[in-house]
Amino acid sequence: MATACALHILVKTEKQALELKEKLANGGDFAKLARKFSLCPSGKKGGDLGEFRPGQMVKAFDNVVFKKPILKVHGPVKTKFGYHLIKTIYRS
C-alpha cells in the first residue's frame, strides 16, 4: 500500500494561508512558519505529520499528498479544519 510523508500548516483563513504561501515562496522556512502559525498539534514538530496511508487524512488532503508533485507547497486547501498549506516530502 502507498504511503507518504507530508508537512502542513493549518490556519483559520484563506487570506492567512495565502500570506504564508507568499512567505514560503520568498524563502521562508516551512518548519519555523508551522511552529509559529499552525493551529494543528503537528505545528510543534514543524508541521510534520509523519508517514500515513491514503484514507487516514480527509479526502481533500489525500488528493494533494498522493496526486500532486512532491516538494512543492500546495494550497490553500480547504477542509473542515480550516485552510492548509501542504508539502509532500515523499511518496512510496
PDB file of N, CA, C and O in Angstrom:
ATOM      1  N   MET A   1       0.847  -1.205   0.000  1.00  0.00           N
ATOM      2  CA  MET A   1       0.000   0.000   0.000  1.00  0.00           C
ATOM      3  C   MET A   1       0.885   1.258   0.000  1.00  0.00           C
ATOM      4  O   MET A   1       1.958   1.290   0.602  1.00  0.00           O
ATOM      5  N   ALA A   2       0.408   2.257  -0.676  1.00  0.00           N
ATOM      6  CA  ALA A   2       1.146   3.524  -0.770  1.00  0.00           C
ATOM      7  C   ALA A   2       1.239   4.197   0.596  1.00  0.00           C
ATOM      8  O   ALA A   2       0.332   4.092   1.421  1.00  0.00           O
ATOM      9  N   THR A   3       2.343   4.882   0.815  1.00  0.00           N
ATOM     10  CA  THR A   3       2.477   5.725   1.996  1.00  0.00           C
ATOM     11  C   THR A   3       3.085   7.043   1.541  1.00  0.00           C
ATOM     12  O   THR A   3       3.668   7.142   0.461  1.00  0.00           O
ATOM     13  N   ALA A   4       2.934   8.050   2.391  1.00  0.00           N
ATOM     14  CA  ALA A   4       3.524   9.351   2.093  1.00  0.00           C
ATOM     15  C   ALA A   4       3.882  10.027   3.399  1.00  0.00           C
ATOM     16  O   ALA A   4       3.386   9.666   4.467  1.00  0.00           O
ATOM     17  N   CYS A   5       4.752  11.010   3.292  1.00  0.00           N
ATOM     18  CA  CYS A   5       5.116  11.842   4.429  1.00  0.00           C
ATOM     19  C   CYS A   5       4.907  13.285   3.991  1.00  0.00           C
ATOM     20  O   CYS A   5       5.351  13.687   2.916  1.00  0.00           O
ATOM     21  N   ALA A   6       4.232  14.056   4.827  1.00  0.00           N
ATOM     22  CA  ALA A   6       3.937  15.438   4.457  1.00  0.00           C
ATOM     23  C   ALA A   6       4.059  16.380   5.648  1.00  0.00           C
ATOM     24  O   ALA A   6       3.946  15.986   6.809  1.00  0.00           O
ATOM     25  N   LEU A   7       4.295  17.637   5.305  1.00  0.00           N
ATOM     26  CA  LEU A   7       4.272  18.727   6.279  1.00  0.00           C
ATOM     27  C   LEU A   7       3.053  19.576   5.945  1.00  0.00           C
ATOM     28  O   LEU A   7       2.651  19.658   4.784  1.00  0.00           O
ATOM     29  N   HIS A   8       2.471  20.200   6.944  1.00  0.00           N
ATOM     30  CA  HIS A   8       1.405  21.150   6.628  1.00  0.00           C
ATOM     31  C   HIS A   8       1.355  22.257   7.664  1.00  0.00           C
ATOM     32  O   HIS A   8       1.857  22.139   8.782  1.00  0.00           O
ATOM     33  N   ILE A   9       0.719  23.345   7.232  1.00  0.00           N
ATOM     34  CA  ILE A   9       0.426  24.471   8.118  1.00  0.00           C
ATOM     35  C   ILE A   9      -1.084  24.665   8.031  1.00  0.00           C
ATOM     36  O   ILE A   9      -1.638  24.802   6.940  1.00  0.00           O
ATOM     37  N   LEU A  10      -1.733  24.677   9.169  1.00  0.00           N
ATOM     38  CA  LEU A  10      -3.189  24.843   9.238  1.00  0.00           C
ATOM     39  C   LEU A  10      -3.514  26.200   9.852  1.00  0.00           C
ATOM     40  O   LEU A  10      -3.072  26.514  10.957  1.00  0.00           O
ATOM     41  N   VAL A  11      -4.295  27.004   9.118  1.00  0.00           N
ATOM     42  CA  VAL A  11      -4.731  28.305   9.629  1.00  0.00           C
ATOM     43  C   VAL A  11      -6.237  28.457   9.420  1.00  0.00           C
ATOM     44  O   VAL A  11      -6.859  27.668   8.708  1.00  0.00           O
ATOM     45  N   LYS A  12      -6.816  29.485  10.052  1.00  0.00           N
ATOM     46  CA  LYS A  12      -8.266  29.678  10.001  1.00  0.00           C
ATOM     47  C   LYS A  12      -8.762  30.266   8.678  1.00  0.00           C
ATOM     48  O   LYS A  12      -9.844  29.912   8.211  1.00  0.00           O
ATOM     49  N   THR A  13      -7.970  31.170   8.066  1.00  0.00           N
ATOM     50  CA  THR A  13      -8.480  31.893   6.901  1.00  0.00           C
ATOM     51  C   THR A  13      -7.642  31.649   5.650  1.00  0.00           C
ATOM     52  O   THR A  13      -6.441  31.389   5.720  1.00  0.00           O
ATOM     53  N   GLU A  14      -8.305  31.741   4.519  1.00  0.00           N
ATOM     54  CA  GLU A  14      -7.621  31.610   3.239  1.00  0.00           C
ATOM     55  C   GLU A  14      -6.600  32.732   3.073  1.00  0.00           C
ATOM     56  O   GLU A  14      -5.514  32.526   2.530  1.00  0.00           O
ATOM     57  N   LYS A  15      -6.969  33.932   3.553  1.00  0.00           N
ATOM     58  CA  LYS A  15      -6.073  35.088   3.458  1.00  0.00           C
ATOM     59  C   LYS A  15      -4.753  34.802   4.172  1.00  0.00           C
ATOM     60  O   LYS A  15      -3.682  35.063   3.624  1.00  0.00           O
ATOM     61  N   GLN A  16      -4.825  34.271   5.382  1.00  0.00           N
ATOM     62  CA  GLN A  16      -3.600  33.971   6.125  1.00  0.00           C
ATOM     63  C   GLN A  16      -2.790  32.880   5.422  1.00  0.00           C
ATOM     64  O   GLN A  16      -1.562  32.947   5.379  1.00  0.00           O
ATOM     65  N   ALA A  17      -3.473  31.886   4.878  1.00  0.00           N
ATOM     66  CA  ALA A  17      -2.777  30.813   4.157  1.00  0.00           C
ATOM     67  C   ALA A  17      -2.031  31.389   2.954  1.00  0.00           C
ATOM     68  O   ALA A  17      -0.892  31.010   2.686  1.00  0.00           O
ATOM     69  N   LEU A  18      -2.670  32.297   2.239  1.00  0.00           N
ATOM     70  CA  LEU A  18      -2.024  32.913   1.068  1.00  0.00           C
ATOM     71  C   LEU A  18      -0.829  33.766   1.480  1.00  0.00           C
ATOM     72  O   LEU A  18       0.190  33.779   0.791  1.00  0.00           O
ATOM     73  N   GLU A  19      -0.947  34.472   2.593  1.00  0.00           N
ATOM     74  CA  GLU A  19       0.184  35.281   3.090  1.00  0.00           C
ATOM     75  C   GLU A  19       1.368  34.375   3.442  1.00  0.00           C
ATOM     76  O   GLU A  19       2.514  34.693   3.122  1.00  0.00           O
ATOM     77  N   LEU A  20       1.089  33.254   4.097  1.00  0.00           N
ATOM     78  CA  LEU A  20       2.155  32.320   4.467  1.00  0.00           C
ATOM     79  C   LEU A  20       2.763  31.673   3.224  1.00  0.00           C
ATOM     80  O   LEU A  20       3.971  31.448   3.157  1.00  0.00           O
ATOM     81  N   LYS A  21       1.912  31.378   2.244  1.00  0.00           N
ATOM     82  CA  LYS A  21       2.419  30.772   0.999  1.00  0.00           C
ATOM     83  C   LYS A  21       3.388  31.725   0.310  1.00  0.00           C
ATOM     84  O   LYS A  21       4.397  31.302  -0.255  1.00  0.00           O
ATOM     85  N   GLU A  22       3.072  33.010   0.362  1.00  0.00           N
ATOM     86  CA  GLU A  22       3.964  34.014  -0.230  1.00  0.00           C
ATOM     87  C   GLU A  22       5.302  34.057   0.518  1.00  0.00           C
ATOM     88  O   GLU A  22       6.363  34.141  -0.100  1.00  0.00           O
ATOM     89  N   LYS A  23       5.240  33.997   1.855  1.00  0.00           N
ATOM     90  CA  LYS A  23       6.482  33.964   2.643  1.00  0.00           C
ATOM     91  C   LYS A  23       7.325  32.751   2.264  1.00  0.00           C
ATOM     92  O   LYS A  23       8.545  32.857   2.135  1.00  0.00           O
ATOM     93  N   LEU A  24       6.680  31.598   2.087  1.00  0.00           N
ATOM     94  CA  LEU A  24       7.397  30.382   1.697  1.00  0.00           C
ATOM     95  C   LEU A  24       8.022  30.543   0.314  1.00  0.00           C
ATOM     96  O   LEU A  24       9.156  30.122   0.086  1.00  0.00           O
ATOM     97  N   ALA A  25       7.275  31.158  -0.609  1.00  0.00           N
ATOM     98  CA  ALA A  25       7.770  31.377  -1.972  1.00  0.00           C
ATOM     99  C   ALA A  25       8.998  32.286  -1.973  1.00  0.00           C
ATOM    100  O   ALA A  25       9.856  32.198  -2.851  1.00  0.00           O
ATOM    101  N   ASN A  26       9.062  33.163  -0.964  1.00  0.00           N
ATOM    102  CA  ASN A  26      10.192  34.086  -0.852  1.00  0.00           C
ATOM    103  C   ASN A  26      11.299  33.532   0.047  1.00  0.00           C
ATOM    104  O   ASN A  26      12.140  34.287   0.536  1.00  0.00           O
ATOM    105  N   GLY A  27      11.299  32.221   0.262  1.00  0.00           N
ATOM    106  CA  GLY A  27      12.385  31.595   1.004  1.00  0.00           C
ATOM    107  C   GLY A  27      12.125  31.354   2.480  1.00  0.00           C
ATOM    108  O   GLY A  27      13.039  30.996   3.222  1.00  0.00           O
ATOM    109  N   GLY A  28      10.884  31.547   2.912  1.00  0.00           N
ATOM    110  CA  GLY A  28      10.553  31.305   4.318  1.00  0.00           C
ATOM    111  C   GLY A  28      10.756  29.844   4.691  1.00  0.00           C
ATOM    112  O   GLY A  28      10.626  28.962   3.843  1.00  0.00           O
ATOM    113  N   ASP A  29      11.072  29.586   5.942  1.00  0.00           N
ATOM    114  CA  ASP A  29      11.317  28.236   6.441  1.00  0.00           C
ATOM    115  C   ASP A  29       9.980  27.591   6.845  1.00  0.00           C
ATOM    116  O   ASP A  29       9.295  28.078   7.745  1.00  0.00           O
ATOM    117  N   PHE A  30       9.620  26.497   6.171  1.00  0.00           N
ATOM    118  CA  PHE A  30       8.325  25.849   6.401  1.00  0.00           C
ATOM    119  C   PHE A  30       8.146  25.474   7.874  1.00  0.00           C
ATOM    120  O   PHE A  30       7.113  25.769   8.475  1.00  0.00           O
ATOM    121  N   ALA A  31       9.160  24.823   8.447  1.00  0.00           N
ATOM    122  CA  ALA A  31       9.044  24.353   9.834  1.00  0.00           C
ATOM    123  C   ALA A  31       8.872  25.515  10.816  1.00  0.00           C
ATOM    124  O   ALA A  31       8.072  25.431  11.748  1.00  0.00           O
ATOM    125  N   LYS A  32       9.630  26.603  10.603  1.00  0.00           N
ATOM    126  CA  LYS A  32       9.515  27.768  11.501  1.00  0.00           C
ATOM    127  C   LYS A  32       8.129  28.389  11.403  1.00  0.00           C
ATOM    128  O   LYS A  32       7.525  28.737  12.417  1.00  0.00           O
ATOM    129  N   LEU A  33       7.624  28.529  10.170  1.00  0.00           N
ATOM    130  CA  LEU A  33       6.292  29.117   9.991  1.00  0.00           C
ATOM    131  C   LEU A  33       5.223  28.200  10.580  1.00  0.00           C
ATOM    132  O   LEU A  33       4.249  28.678  11.160  1.00  0.00           O
ATOM    133  N   ALA A  34       5.398  26.894  10.438  1.00  0.00           N
ATOM    134  CA  ALA A  34       4.428  25.951  11.018  1.00  0.00           C
ATOM    135  C   ALA A  34       4.411  26.079  12.536  1.00  0.00           C
ATOM    136  O   ALA A  34       3.346  26.114  13.152  1.00  0.00           O
ATOM    137  N   ARG A  35       5.608  26.148  13.138  1.00  0.00           N
ATOM    138  CA  ARG A  35       5.663  26.273  14.598  1.00  0.00           C
ATOM    139  C   ARG A  35       4.999  27.551  15.082  1.00  0.00           C
ATOM    140  O   ARG A  35       4.369  27.572  16.140  1.00  0.00           O
ATOM    141  N   LYS A  36       5.143  28.611  14.309  1.00  0.00           N
ATOM    142  CA  LYS A  36       4.612  29.911  14.722  1.00  0.00           C
ATOM    143  C   LYS A  36       3.105  30.052  14.457  1.00  0.00           C
ATOM    144  O   LYS A  36       2.386  30.630  15.273  1.00  0.00           O
ATOM    145  N   PHE A  37       2.628  29.529  13.322  1.00  0.00           N
ATOM    146  CA  PHE A  37       1.255  29.839  12.902  1.00  0.00           C
ATOM    147  C   PHE A  37       0.264  28.675  12.873  1.00  0.00           C
ATOM    148  O   PHE A  37      -0.943  28.903  12.954  1.00  0.00           O
ATOM    149  N   SER A  38       0.745  27.431  12.758  1.00  0.00           N
ATOM    150  CA  SER A  38      -0.180  26.320  12.547  1.00  0.00           C
ATOM    151  C   SER A  38      -1.055  26.066  13.772  1.00  0.00           C
ATOM    152  O   SER A  38      -0.580  26.086  14.907  1.00  0.00           O
ATOM    153  N   LEU A  39      -2.342  25.827  13.519  1.00  0.00           N
ATOM    154  CA  LEU A  39      -3.297  25.525  14.588  1.00  0.00           C
ATOM    155  C   LEU A  39      -3.292  24.037  14.920  1.00  0.00           C
ATOM    156  O   LEU A  39      -3.880  23.626  15.920  1.00  0.00           O
ATOM    157  N   CYS A  40      -2.642  23.235  14.102  1.00  0.00           N
ATOM    158  CA  CYS A  40      -2.596  21.786  14.297  1.00  0.00           C
ATOM    159  C   CYS A  40      -1.512  21.439  15.327  1.00  0.00           C
ATOM    160  O   CYS A  40      -0.470  22.093  15.357  1.00  0.00           O
ATOM    161  N   PRO A  41      -1.740  20.420  16.172  1.00  0.00           N
ATOM    162  CA  PRO A  41      -0.700  19.998  17.106  1.00  0.00           C
ATOM    163  C   PRO A  41       0.630  19.669  16.410  1.00  0.00           C
ATOM    164  O   PRO A  41       1.693  19.774  17.023  1.00  0.00           O
ATOM    165  N   SER A  42       0.570  19.269  15.129  1.00  0.00           N
ATOM    166  CA  SER A  42       1.803  18.959  14.383  1.00  0.00           C
ATOM    167  C   SER A  42       2.681  20.198  14.198  1.00  0.00           C
ATOM    168  O   SER A  42       3.864  20.076  13.881  1.00  0.00           O
ATOM    169  N   GLY A  43       2.116  21.371  14.393  1.00  0.00           N
ATOM    170  CA  GLY A  43       2.882  22.611  14.276  1.00  0.00           C
ATOM    171  C   GLY A  43       4.115  22.617  15.174  1.00  0.00           C
ATOM    172  O   GLY A  43       5.161  23.157  14.811  1.00  0.00           O
ATOM    173  N   LYS A  44       3.976  22.008  16.352  1.00  0.00           N
ATOM    174  CA  LYS A  44       5.105  21.927  17.288  1.00  0.00           C
ATOM    175  C   LYS A  44       6.282  21.164  16.690  1.00  0.00           C
ATOM    176  O   LYS A  44       7.435  21.387  17.059  1.00  0.00           O
ATOM    177  N   LYS A  45       5.973  20.254  15.753  1.00  0.00           N
ATOM    178  CA  LYS A  45       7.017  19.466  15.090  1.00  0.00           C
ATOM    179  C   LYS A  45       7.325  20.042  13.708  1.00  0.00           C
ATOM    180  O   LYS A  45       7.781  19.325  12.818  1.00  0.00           O
ATOM    181  N   GLY A  46       7.076  21.325  13.537  1.00  0.00           N
ATOM    182  CA  GLY A  46       7.344  21.962  12.250  1.00  0.00           C
ATOM    183  C   GLY A  46       6.358  21.562  11.174  1.00  0.00           C
ATOM    184  O   GLY A  46       6.652  21.652   9.982  1.00  0.00           O
ATOM    185  N   GLY A  47       5.183  21.118  11.601  1.00  0.00           N
ATOM    186  CA  GLY A  47       4.137  20.731  10.647  1.00  0.00           C
ATOM    187  C   GLY A  47       4.249  19.299  10.165  1.00  0.00           C
ATOM    188  O   GLY A  47       3.496  18.882   9.285  1.00  0.00           O
ATOM    189  N   ASP A  48       5.183  18.534  10.733  1.00  0.00           N
ATOM    190  CA  ASP A  48       5.437  17.169  10.267  1.00  0.00           C
ATOM    191  C   ASP A  48       4.324  16.224  10.707  1.00  0.00           C
ATOM    192  O   ASP A  48       4.083  16.045  11.901  1.00  0.00           O
ATOM    193  N   LEU A  49       3.649  15.622   9.730  1.00  0.00           N
ATOM    194  CA  LEU A  49       2.571  14.676  10.021  1.00  0.00           C
ATOM    195  C   LEU A  49       3.075  13.238  10.043  1.00  0.00           C
ATOM    196  O   LEU A  49       2.312  12.313  10.323  1.00  0.00           O
ATOM    197  N   GLY A  50       4.352  13.051   9.750  1.00  0.00           N
ATOM    198  CA  GLY A  50       4.890  11.694   9.713  1.00  0.00           C
ATOM    199  C   GLY A  50       4.377  10.949   8.489  1.00  0.00           C
ATOM    200  O   GLY A  50       3.913  11.556   7.524  1.00  0.00           O
ATOM    201  N   GLU A  51       4.468   9.625   8.548  1.00  0.00           N
ATOM    202  CA  GLU A  51       4.067   8.809   7.400  1.00  0.00           C
ATOM    203  C   GLU A  51       2.632   8.342   7.580  1.00  0.00           C
ATOM    204  O   GLU A  51       2.227   7.988   8.687  1.00  0.00           O
ATOM    205  N   PHE A  52       1.863   8.340   6.503  1.00  0.00           N
ATOM    206  CA  PHE A  52       0.481   7.881   6.567  1.00  0.00           C
ATOM    207  C   PHE A  52       0.063   7.290   5.232  1.00  0.00           C
ATOM    208  O   PHE A  52       0.743   7.452   4.219  1.00  0.00           O
ATOM    209  N   ARG A  53      -1.071   6.601   5.252  1.00  0.00           N
ATOM    210  CA  ARG A  53      -1.605   5.929   4.061  1.00  0.00           C
ATOM    211  C   ARG A  53      -2.836   6.667   3.549  1.00  0.00           C
ATOM    212  O   ARG A  53      -3.442   7.444   4.286  1.00  0.00           O
ATOM    213  N   PRO A  54      -3.215   6.428   2.284  1.00  0.00           N
ATOM    214  CA  PRO A  54      -4.457   7.026   1.775  1.00  0.00           C
ATOM    215  C   PRO A  54      -5.629   6.644   2.674  1.00  0.00           C
ATOM    216  O   PRO A  54      -5.732   5.507   3.133  1.00  0.00           O
ATOM    217  N   GLY A  55      -6.501   7.605   2.915  1.00  0.00           N
ATOM    218  CA  GLY A  55      -7.677   7.347   3.732  1.00  0.00           C
ATOM    219  C   GLY A  55      -7.495   7.731   5.188  1.00  0.00           C
ATOM    220  O   GLY A  55      -8.474   7.792   5.931  1.00  0.00           O
ATOM    221  N   GLN A  56      -6.264   7.991   5.616  1.00  0.00           N
ATOM    222  CA  GLN A  56      -6.050   8.385   7.014  1.00  0.00           C
ATOM    223  C   GLN A  56      -6.300   9.874   7.223  1.00  0.00           C
ATOM    224  O   GLN A  56      -6.557  10.315   8.343  1.00  0.00           O
ATOM    225  N   MET A  57      -6.224  10.644   6.147  1.00  0.00           N
ATOM    226  CA  MET A  57      -6.485  12.085   6.208  1.00  0.00           C
ATOM    227  C   MET A  57      -7.786  12.360   5.444  1.00  0.00           C
ATOM    228  O   MET A  57      -8.289  11.484   4.742  1.00  0.00           O
ATOM    229  N   VAL A  58      -8.321  13.561   5.578  1.00  0.00           N
ATOM    230  CA  VAL A  58      -9.524  13.904   4.828  1.00  0.00           C
ATOM    231  C   VAL A  58      -9.213  13.895   3.329  1.00  0.00           C
ATOM    232  O   VAL A  58      -8.070  14.093   2.917  1.00  0.00           O
ATOM    233  N   LYS A  59     -10.253  13.662   2.524  1.00  0.00           N
ATOM    234  CA  LYS A  59     -10.082  13.460   1.085  1.00  0.00           C
ATOM    235  C   LYS A  59      -9.337  14.597   0.373  1.00  0.00           C
ATOM    236  O   LYS A  59      -8.462  14.343  -0.454  1.00  0.00           O
ATOM    237  N   ALA A  60      -9.679  15.832   0.691  1.00  0.00           N
ATOM    238  CA  ALA A  60      -9.037  16.976   0.024  1.00  0.00           C
ATOM    239  C   ALA A  60      -7.534  16.975   0.294  1.00  0.00           C
ATOM    240  O   ALA A  60      -6.739  17.376  -0.556  1.00  0.00           O
ATOM    241  N   PHE A  61      -7.157  16.521   1.485  1.00  0.00           N
ATOM    242  CA  PHE A  61      -5.757  16.451   1.881  1.00  0.00           C
ATOM    243  C   PHE A  61      -5.053  15.329   1.115  1.00  0.00           C
ATOM    244  O   PHE A  61      -3.978  15.524   0.549  1.00  0.00           O
ATOM    245  N   ASP A  62      -5.683  14.151   1.109  1.00  0.00           N
ATOM    246  CA  ASP A  62      -5.149  13.000   0.366  1.00  0.00           C
ATOM    247  C   ASP A  62      -4.924  13.330  -1.107  1.00  0.00           C
ATOM    248  O   ASP A  62      -3.915  12.942  -1.695  1.00  0.00           O
ATOM    249  N   ASN A  63      -5.881  14.055  -1.694  1.00  0.00           N
ATOM    250  CA  ASN A  63      -5.774  14.388  -3.119  1.00  0.00           C
ATOM    251  C   ASN A  63      -4.496  15.155  -3.430  1.00  0.00           C
ATOM    252  O   ASN A  63      -3.900  14.965  -4.490  1.00  0.00           O
ATOM    253  N   VAL A  64      -4.078  16.009  -2.524  1.00  0.00           N
ATOM    254  CA  VAL A  64      -2.837  16.758  -2.722  1.00  0.00           C
ATOM    255  C   VAL A  64      -1.638  15.842  -2.490  1.00  0.00           C
ATOM    256  O   VAL A  64      -0.739  15.756  -3.327  1.00  0.00           O
ATOM    257  N   VAL A  65      -1.635  15.163  -1.351  1.00  0.00           N
ATOM    258  CA  VAL A  65      -0.463  14.373  -0.948  1.00  0.00           C
ATOM    259  C   VAL A  65      -0.173  13.224  -1.914  1.00  0.00           C
ATOM    260  O   VAL A  65       0.987  12.939  -2.213  1.00  0.00           O
ATOM    261  N   PHE A  66      -1.222  12.571  -2.396  1.00  0.00           N
ATOM    262  CA  PHE A  66      -0.997  11.388  -3.219  1.00  0.00           C
ATOM    263  C   PHE A  66      -1.071  11.641  -4.725  1.00  0.00           C
ATOM    264  O   PHE A  66      -0.797  10.734  -5.511  1.00  0.00           O
ATOM    265  N   LYS A  67      -1.438  12.864  -5.145  1.00  0.00           N
ATOM    266  CA  LYS A  67      -1.591  13.120  -6.583  1.00  0.00           C
ATOM    267  C   LYS A  67      -0.776  14.290  -7.118  1.00  0.00           C
ATOM    268  O   LYS A  67      -0.457  14.318  -8.307  1.00  0.00           O
ATOM    269  N   LYS A  68      -0.434  15.252  -6.276  1.00  0.00           N
ATOM    270  CA  LYS A  68       0.271  16.454  -6.756  1.00  0.00           C
ATOM    271  C   LYS A  68       1.786  16.270  -6.636  1.00  0.00           C
ATOM    272  O   LYS A  68       2.255  15.389  -5.915  1.00  0.00           O
ATOM    273  N   PRO A  69       2.552  17.112  -7.352  1.00  0.00           N
ATOM    274  CA  PRO A  69       4.023  16.989  -7.290  1.00  0.00           C
ATOM    275  C   PRO A  69       4.557  17.130  -5.863  1.00  0.00           C
ATOM    276  O   PRO A  69       4.053  17.925  -5.070  1.00  0.00           O
ATOM    277  N   ILE A  70       5.595  16.336  -5.557  1.00  0.00           N
ATOM    278  CA  ILE A  70       6.198  16.401  -4.218  1.00  0.00           C
ATOM    279  C   ILE A  70       7.166  17.591  -4.132  1.00  0.00           C
ATOM    280  O   ILE A  70       7.599  18.142  -5.144  1.00  0.00           O
ATOM    281  N   LEU A  71       7.487  17.962  -2.895  1.00  0.00           N
ATOM    282  CA  LEU A  71       8.435  19.039  -2.568  1.00  0.00           C
ATOM    283  C   LEU A  71       8.009  20.417  -3.075  1.00  0.00           C
ATOM    284  O   LEU A  71       8.832  21.324  -3.201  1.00  0.00           O
ATOM    285  N   LYS A  72       6.718  20.564  -3.361  1.00  0.00           N
ATOM    286  CA  LYS A  72       6.157  21.872  -3.714  1.00  0.00           C
ATOM    287  C   LYS A  72       5.093  22.177  -2.676  1.00  0.00           C
ATOM    288  O   LYS A  72       4.467  21.268  -2.131  1.00  0.00           O
ATOM    289  N   VAL A  73       4.888  23.464  -2.403  1.00  0.00           N
ATOM    290  CA  VAL A  73       3.851  23.851  -1.443  1.00  0.00           C
ATOM    291  C   VAL A  73       2.529  24.027  -2.191  1.00  0.00           C
ATOM    292  O   VAL A  73       2.421  24.847  -3.103  1.00  0.00           O
ATOM    293  N   HIS A  74       1.533  23.249  -1.790  1.00  0.00           N
ATOM    294  CA  HIS A  74       0.209  23.300  -2.412  1.00  0.00           C
ATOM    295  C   HIS A  74      -0.791  23.915  -1.448  1.00  0.00           C
ATOM    296  O   HIS A  74      -0.674  23.776  -0.231  1.00  0.00           O
ATOM    297  N   GLY A  75      -1.763  24.590  -2.009  1.00  0.00           N
ATOM    298  CA  GLY A  75      -2.812  25.166  -1.179  1.00  0.00           C
ATOM    299  C   GLY A  75      -3.002  26.642  -1.494  1.00  0.00           C
ATOM    300  O   GLY A  75      -2.348  27.181  -2.386  1.00  0.00           O
ATOM    301  N   PRO A  76      -3.890  27.287  -0.768  1.00  0.00           N
ATOM    302  CA  PRO A  76      -4.643  26.758   0.365  1.00  0.00           C
ATOM    303  C   PRO A  76      -5.633  25.652  -0.040  1.00  0.00           C
ATOM    304  O   PRO A  76      -6.313  25.744  -1.062  1.00  0.00           O
ATOM    305  N   VAL A  77      -5.688  24.615   0.789  1.00  0.00           N
ATOM    306  CA  VAL A  77      -6.635  23.518   0.619  1.00  0.00           C
ATOM    307  C   VAL A  77      -7.614  23.609   1.782  1.00  0.00           C
ATOM    308  O   VAL A  77      -7.224  23.530   2.947  1.00  0.00           O
ATOM    309  N   LYS A  78      -8.901  23.776   1.445  1.00  0.00           N
ATOM    310  CA  LYS A  78      -9.910  23.955   2.492  1.00  0.00           C
ATOM    311  C   LYS A  78     -10.438  22.604   2.953  1.00  0.00           C
ATOM    312  O   LYS A  78     -10.808  21.757   2.140  1.00  0.00           O
ATOM    313  N   THR A  79     -10.467  22.414   4.277  1.00  0.00           N
ATOM    314  CA  THR A  79     -11.120  21.244   4.866  1.00  0.00           C
ATOM    315  C   THR A  79     -11.979  21.739   6.018  1.00  0.00           C
ATOM    316  O   THR A  79     -12.040  22.939   6.286  1.00  0.00           O
ATOM    317  N   LYS A  80     -12.648  20.806   6.702  1.00  0.00           N
ATOM    318  CA  LYS A  80     -13.468  21.193   7.857  1.00  0.00           C
ATOM    319  C   LYS A  80     -12.623  21.792   8.984  1.00  0.00           C
ATOM    320  O   LYS A  80     -13.156  22.430   9.892  1.00  0.00           O
ATOM    321  N   PHE A  81     -11.305  21.584   8.923  1.00  0.00           N
ATOM    322  CA  PHE A  81     -10.412  22.090   9.968  1.00  0.00           C
ATOM    323  C   PHE A  81      -9.951  23.516   9.717  1.00  0.00           C
ATOM    324  O   PHE A  81      -9.563  24.217  10.651  1.00  0.00           O
ATOM    325  N   GLY A  82      -9.992  23.952   8.454  1.00  0.00           N
ATOM    326  CA  GLY A  82      -9.507  25.277   8.089  1.00  0.00           C
ATOM    327  C   GLY A  82      -8.798  25.210   6.745  1.00  0.00           C
ATOM    328  O   GLY A  82      -9.189  24.441   5.867  1.00  0.00           O
ATOM    329  N   TYR A  83      -7.759  26.013   6.587  1.00  0.00           N
ATOM    330  CA  TYR A  83      -7.012  26.076   5.332  1.00  0.00           C
ATOM    331  C   TYR A  83      -5.601  25.547   5.547  1.00  0.00           C
ATOM    332  O   TYR A  83      -4.901  25.951   6.476  1.00  0.00           O
ATOM    333  N   HIS A  84      -5.203  24.640   4.673  1.00  0.00           N
ATOM    334  CA  HIS A  84      -3.891  24.003   4.796  1.00  0.00           C
ATOM    335  C   HIS A  84      -2.964  24.427   3.673  1.00  0.00           C
ATOM    336  O   HIS A  84      -3.391  24.625   2.536  1.00  0.00           O
ATOM    337  N   LEU A  85      -1.684  24.563   4.010  1.00  0.00           N
ATOM    338  CA  LEU A  85      -0.612  24.571   3.017  1.00  0.00           C
ATOM    339  C   LEU A  85       0.063  23.221   3.219  1.00  0.00           C
ATOM    340  O   LEU A  85       0.409  22.855   4.343  1.00  0.00           O
ATOM    341  N   ILE A  86       0.248  22.494   2.145  1.00  0.00           N
ATOM    342  CA  ILE A  86       0.727  21.120   2.243  1.00  0.00           C
ATOM    343  C   ILE A  86       1.974  20.939   1.385  1.00  0.00           C
ATOM    344  O   ILE A  86       2.020  21.356   0.227  1.00  0.00           O
ATOM    345  N   LYS A  87       2.977  20.311   1.979  1.00  0.00           N
ATOM    346  CA  LYS A  87       4.198  19.983   1.244  1.00  0.00           C
ATOM    347  C   LYS A  87       4.486  18.507   1.451  1.00  0.00           C
ATOM    348  O   LYS A  87       4.798  18.076   2.561  1.00  0.00           O
ATOM    349  N   THR A  88       4.378  17.733   0.377  1.00  0.00           N
ATOM    350  CA  THR A  88       4.650  16.295   0.456  1.00  0.00           C
ATOM    351  C   THR A  88       6.151  16.091   0.339  1.00  0.00           C
ATOM    352  O   THR A  88       6.776  16.583  -0.600  1.00  0.00           O
ATOM    353  N   ILE A  89       6.725  15.374   1.282  1.00  0.00           N
ATOM    354  CA  ILE A  89       8.168  15.145   1.314  1.00  0.00           C
ATOM    355  C   ILE A  89       8.538  13.930   0.455  1.00  0.00           C
ATOM    356  O   ILE A  89       9.495  13.981  -0.317  1.00  0.00           O
ATOM    357  N   TYR A  90       7.783  12.849   0.592  1.00  0.00           N
ATOM    358  CA  TYR A  90       7.991  11.694  -0.267  1.00  0.00           C
ATOM    359  C   TYR A  90       6.720  10.869  -0.334  1.00  0.00           C
ATOM    360  O   TYR A  90       5.816  11.012   0.489  1.00  0.00           O
ATOM    361  N   ARG A  91       6.675  10.000  -1.340  1.00  0.00           N
ATOM    362  CA  ARG A  91       5.570   9.069  -1.556  1.00  0.00           C
ATOM    363  C   ARG A  91       6.185   7.755  -1.969  1.00  0.00           C
ATOM    364  O   ARG A  91       7.161   7.733  -2.720  1.00  0.00           O
ATOM    365  N   SER A  92       5.627   6.655  -1.490  1.00  0.00           N
ATOM    366  CA  SER A  92       6.135   5.360  -1.943  1.00  0.00           C
ATOM    367  C   SER A  92       4.986   4.492  -2.449  1.00  0.00           C
ATOM    368  O   SER A  92       5.209   3.359  -2.876  1.00  0.00           O
TER     369      SER A  92
END
